[in-house]
């Protein structure tokens, strides 16, 4: 595969996505780069994540135990406002 100038960089060696998965994500790149931080969150939740999860579902991929939710400790003092 050839890469032309700065418009197409070779994939990072530690990229977690396959070429087919990247094909699903590329259409959102320009919008994501132009968006503010708040707009990026909305874009991720409403367009990017549904697209990649729908792709994975169509491919028959299921999340593994390692891909499960991350648990964090909550400081109860930070939650109370006395």
N, C-alpha and C positions, 0 to 999 in steps of 0.2 A: 504494500500500500504506500502510495507516495503522499507527501504532505507539502502543501504549497504555502510558502511564506509564513507569516504570523497568523493568517486567518485559520489555518488548521495546524495545530500542534500535534505531535505524536502523543498517544495516551501515556499517562503517568504509569510507571512500572508498578506502583502499589494500588492502582485503580481496582476497586472492588466490583465494578460493573463490567459485564461482557460487552462486546461490540454491539450485539443486538439490543441490549438494555440501553446502551448509550444512544442508539438510534431512536429509542423512545423518548429520551430526555433532551436531545439536541434542539427540537423545535422551541423549547422554552428558554434557551440560553440568552437570546437577545433581550427578551422581556425581563428576565431575571436580572441581567446586568444593568438595565436601565432603571429598575425599581428601587424605591427607598426601602429601608429596613422593614417597615411595617407592611409595605406592599409585597415584599419578598415572602413574609410569613403567610400572607393570604394566598399568594401564588403557589407556594409549596402545599398548603392545605387543600386548596380547591382544584388545582390542575396537575401539578407535578406528581405528588404522591398518589393520587387516584390513578393516574396514567401508569405508573410503574407497578403498582399493586395489581391493577387489571391485567397488565402484561404477564406478571408472575402467575396470576391465577389461570390465565389462558394457557400458559406453559406447563401448568400442573405443579408449580413449585409451592412448597409449604414452608412457613417459617419454622426454624429449628429452635430448640431450647436455648441455644446461645443467642438467638436473635430476639429473645423475650425482653420484657420491660426491665429497665434499670431501676433498682430500688435505692432510695436515698434516705438518710436519717433526717428527721425534721426536728428542729429546735423549737420546742413548745413555747419557750419564753419569747421567741421572735413572733409567734402568732398571737400572743395575748397583748392587749393594749390597755393596761390598767392606768 
